[in-house]
Amino acid sequence: MEVLLEIEDKRATEVLSALKALKYTKIKTIKNNSKDKFLKDLKASVKEVNLAKQGKIKLKSFDEFLNEL
């Protein structure tokens, strides 16, 4: 049987320690993919803006952006 638990951050270590002590349990941490994806995309965007400021790449104009839609 699989069970998903949501635990407050400040209590997570305590609860996980108790669960790990039980030999018949397996613990798998699930990352919040939407947050991870957002941060990854944000970092890529900042990098792209910095490259544009340095003149290493040329960004699309607003009209080019709209034409893609």
ZAMARGU-4260 file (C-alpha; in steps of 0.2 Angstrom, whole numbers, plus 5000, padded with zeros to 4 digits):
<rodrens>
0) 5000/5000/5000 | 5006/5017/4996 | 5002/5032/5007 | 5006/5051/5004 | 5010/5061/5019
5) 5011/5080/5020 | 5021/5085/5035 | 5026/5102/5041 | 5044/5106/5038 | 5048/5109/5056
10) 5041/5091/5060 | 5047/5082/5045 | 5064/5076/5052 | 5055/5069/5068 | 5042/5060/5058
15) 5054/5053/5045 | 5065/5046/5059 | 5051/5037/5067 | 5045/5030/5051 | 5063/5024/5046
20) 5064/5015/5062 | 5050/5003/5056 | 5059/4989/5046 | 5043/4986/5036 | 5042/5004/5028
25) 5051/5012/5013 | 5052/5030/5012 | 5053/5040/4996 | 5054/5059/4996 | 5044/5067/4982
30) 5050/5084/4975 | 5038/5097/4971 | 5041/5097/4952 | 5031/5113/4948 | 5042/5123/4960
35) 5058/5115/4954 | 5053/5118/4936 | 5049/5136/4939 | 5066/5139/4947 | 5075/5131/4933
40) 5065/5141/4920 | 5068/5157/4930 | 5087/5154/4931 | 5088/5150/4912 | 5078/5167/4909
45) 5090/5177/4920 | 5105/5169/4911 | 5097/5173/4894 | 5094/5192/4899 | 5112/5193/4906
50) 5119/5186/4889 | 5108/5199/4880 | 5115/5213/4890 | 5133/5208/4886 | 5128/5208/4868
55) 5132/5189/4866 | 5114/5185/4860 | 5100/5195/4852 | 5083/5193/4859 | 5067/5193/4849
60) 5057/5208/4847 | 5039/5209/4854 | 5032/5208/4836 | 5042/5192/4833 | 5036/5185/4849
65) 5018/5189/4844 | 5020/5181/4827 | 5025/5165/4835 | 5008/5164/4844
</rodrens>
